[in-house]
Amino acid sequence: MFGLNDINELPVSYDIAWYEQKAVAVLLALLHLGVKGMRLGPTLPGFLSPNVAKVLVEKFDIKPIGAVQEDIDAMMAGH
């Protein structure tokens, strides 16, 4: 419909906060779709071991949530 080859070509940024358990379902759905470059935080969920976190960073470019304005600026710049 949009003439894209990959979901990551959409101009959408994801900033997922771990305040509710449904965030896990959202993360798993987005990972299943192959979405890359998501921000997670303010801390990583306890079930993520260092090895799992490493794979998520390497394969899906997962980033930690940082300062609000810096995150907004990066997302608006497409990073």
C-alpha positions as CSV (number, residue, x, y, z in Angstrom):
1,M,0.0,0.0,0.0
2,F,2.8,2.4,0.9
3,G,5.2,1.0,-1.7
4,L,7.7,-0.1,1.0
5,N,9.8,-3.2,1.1
6,D,10.2,-3.3,4.9
7,I,8.2,-2.2,7.9
8,N,11.3,-0.3,9.1
9,E,10.9,2.1,6.2
10,L,7.8,3.6,7.9
11,P,8.4,6.9,9.5
12,V,7.4,5.6,13.0
13,S,9.4,5.6,16.2
14,Y,8.7,3.4,19.2
15,D,9.4,4.4,22.8
16,I,8.2,1.5,25.1
17,A,8.0,2.2,28.8
18,W,7.9,-0.7,31.2
19,Y,5.2,0.5,33.5
20,E,2.7,-2.2,32.6
21,Q,2.9,-5.8,31.8
22,K,1.2,-5.3,28.4
23,A,4.4,-3.6,27.3
24,V,5.9,-7.1,27.0
25,A,3.2,-8.2,24.6
26,V,3.7,-5.0,22.5
27,L,7.5,-5.6,22.4
28,L,7.0,-9.3,21.4
29,A,4.6,-8.3,18.6
30,L,7.0,-5.6,17.3
31,L,9.9,-8.0,17.4
32,H,7.9,-10.6,15.5
33,L,7.2,-8.0,12.8
34,G,10.9,-7.3,12.6
35,V,10.7,-3.7,13.9
36,K,14.1,-2.3,14.7
37,G,15.4,0.7,16.6
38,M,12.9,0.7,19.5
39,R,13.7,2.5,22.7
40,L,13.0,0.6,26.0
41,G,13.1,1.9,29.5
42,P,13.3,3.5,31.9
43,T,15.1,0.3,32.9
44,L,15.2,-3.0,31.1
45,P,12.6,-5.6,32.4
46,G,14.0,-8.1,34.9
47,F,13.4,-11.1,32.7
48,L,16.0,-9.9,30.2
49,S,19.3,-11.6,30.9
50,P,22.4,-9.8,29.8
51,N,22.7,-12.3,26.9
52,V,19.1,-11.8,25.7
53,A,19.6,-8.0,25.9
54,K,22.8,-8.3,23.9
55,V,21.0,-10.2,21.1
56,L,18.1,-7.7,21.1
57,V,20.7,-4.8,20.7
58,E,22.6,-6.6,18.0
59,K,19.7,-8.0,16.0
60,F,17.0,-5.3,16.6
61,D,19.0,-2.2,17.5
62,I,17.2,-1.8,20.8
63,K,18.2,1.4,22.6
64,P,17.6,2.6,26.2
65,I,15.2,5.4,26.8
66,G,17.2,8.5,27.6
67,A,16.4,12.2,28.3
68,V,13.0,13.1,26.9
69,Q,14.2,16.0,24.6
70,E,17.2,14.0,23.3
71,D,15.0,11.0,22.5
72,I,12.5,13.2,20.7
73,D,15.2,15.0,18.7
74,A,16.7,11.6,17.7
75,M,13.3,10.2,16.7
76,M,12.5,13.3,14.7
77,A,15.8,12.9,12.9
78,G,15.0,9.3,12.1
79,H,17.5,7.7,14.6
